[in-house]
Amino acid sequence: MTSMDAILQAQLDQRQQQFLYRHRTNVASGCDSVLQVEGKSLVNFCSNDYLGLASHPDIAAALKAGVDQYGTGSGASHLISGHSNAHHQLEEQLAEFTGRPRALLFSTGYMANLGLINALVNRRDLVLEDQLNHASLLDGGHLSRADYKRYKHNNMQQLDYLLEQSNASRKLIVTDGVFSMDGDVAPLAEMSALAAQHNGWLMVDDAHGIGVLGATGGGIVEQQGLTMEQVPILMGTLSKSFGTFGAFVAGSEALIETLIQFARTYIYTTALPPAIACASSASLQLVRNQHWRREKLHNLIGQFRNGAEQIGLRLMDSNTPIQPILINDDQLVSTVNQQLRDKGFMVGAIRPPTVPAGTGRLRITLSANHSDEQIDQLLEALDSCL
Ligand SMILES: *Cc1c(COP(=O)(O)O)cnc(C)c1O
């Protein structure tokens, strides 16, 4: 063993001893309500495919037609020759969907967040983030070289105090719309009032809300009735409720042009395959027109929460398809997860350092593709494991 490998192996051994070792599962089927894993059928309660669109035939057909028209790769970045009509059309559709002048596509949500924060702030500026923000937002803050502080989860008093303390010329406030490990939402009206009062800029990552929340799937800003003036920077992903891949930022002309000029994760990377943009356009149609998917999801969430309460599970304060069940002991999370697998259910097993020590949980996510029976069966299995 080389000295590098010896050092790395010691670190890996330590992680194993802490029961924090992460494993991957090989899935033999596509993302649907039932997954094929090692010859077994498992009901899928861990995807972010909230509207059940990842396996929709219309979207698959649009992807295939896109490949016939554009081939497989975009071949270059957006600023060279990678920006196709398909990308451009999708951007216009996303702008219309969000009711904003413009939208800009990124290859992933992770890259959108890194690029956004770093295009907007620099040394001597201020970035304030919720401590439960997604890793990509936290990493964006670290990379920015700005004065970077985290406030306690949804703690508006502390946010107010930190804004008050700073005399930076640019103050960027960054939050998840729906928090990815807890399923609760940010108090955006209050945040936008604080932003206005202290001359701050509010940025919302709505990866889990877009498509799911709001009357037309416009996400948390639609649900909470907020204008672009209140939330000037809106980021959404296409990899979750849209069932495809990629992400976008929607906002003013000046914001989008700033990103095209200054966001390094936009400039120095290859554009998404155009066929993926074709698929996302088809998906957007379904997101907008098939409201029954949101209604069904909402009903399933109610059914799950009622049932979980009846059997005394530790639910969190969430009305979204992210329904974590807290487990008293972090080490138990893996054991319960394995028991559920043996009973035919796949859920997320979330442990530190993804969440704070002592708050290990099963992360159960619901989809419009689930049936009432599948929810009841999951509750029965949880009851027998916990
Ligand atoms: C999933 C997620 C991202 C990352 O999006 P990708 O397209 O998967 O890179 C960013 N922010 C939040 C809140 C997310 O849940």
Ligand as a Chemical Component Dictionary entry (heavy atoms), coordinates in Angstrom:
data_LIG
# 
_chem_comp.id                   LIG 
_chem_comp.type                 NON-POLYMER 
_chem_comp.pdbx_formal_charge   0 
_chem_comp.three_letter_code    LIG 
# 
loop_
_chem_comp_atom.comp_id 
_chem_comp_atom.atom_id 
_chem_comp_atom.alt_atom_id 
_chem_comp_atom.type_symbol 
_chem_comp_atom.charge 
_chem_comp_atom.model_Cartn_x 
_chem_comp_atom.model_Cartn_y 
_chem_comp_atom.model_Cartn_z 
_chem_comp_atom.pdbx_ordinal 
LIG C1 C1 C 0 -30.984 18.679 -5.244  1  
LIG C2 C2 C 0 -30.697 20.049 -4.772  2  
LIG C3 C3 C 0 -29.758 20.856 -5.409  3  
LIG C4 C4 C 0 -28.846 20.324 -6.479  4  
LIG O1 O1 O 0 -29.503 20.144 -7.686  5  
LIG P1 P1 P 0 -28.849 19.158 -8.757  6  
LIG O2 O2 O 0 -29.504 19.507 -10.031 7  
LIG O3 O3 O 0 -29.166 17.777 -8.274  8  
LIG O4 O4 O 0 -27.384 19.425 -8.750  9  
LIG C5 C5 C 0 -29.627 22.163 -4.997  10 
LIG N1 N1 N 0 -30.357 22.635 -3.980  11 
LIG C6 C6 C 0 -31.253 21.885 -3.308  12 
LIG C7 C7 C 0 -32.042 22.476 -2.191  13 
LIG C8 C8 C 0 -31.435 20.565 -3.686  14 
LIG O5 O5 O 0 -32.289 19.802 -3.020  15 
# 
loop_
_chem_comp_bond.comp_id 
_chem_comp_bond.atom_id_1 
_chem_comp_bond.atom_id_2 
_chem_comp_bond.value_order 
_chem_comp_bond.pdbx_ordinal 
LIG C1 C2 SING 1  
LIG C2 C3 SING 2  
LIG C2 C8 DOUB 3  
LIG C3 C4 SING 4  
LIG C3 C5 DOUB 5  
LIG C4 O1 SING 6  
LIG O1 P1 SING 7  
LIG P1 O2 DOUB 8  
LIG P1 O3 SING 9  
LIG P1 O4 SING 10 
LIG C5 N1 SING 11 
LIG N1 C6 DOUB 12 
LIG C6 C7 SING 13 
LIG C6 C8 SING 14 
LIG C8 O5 SING 15 
# 
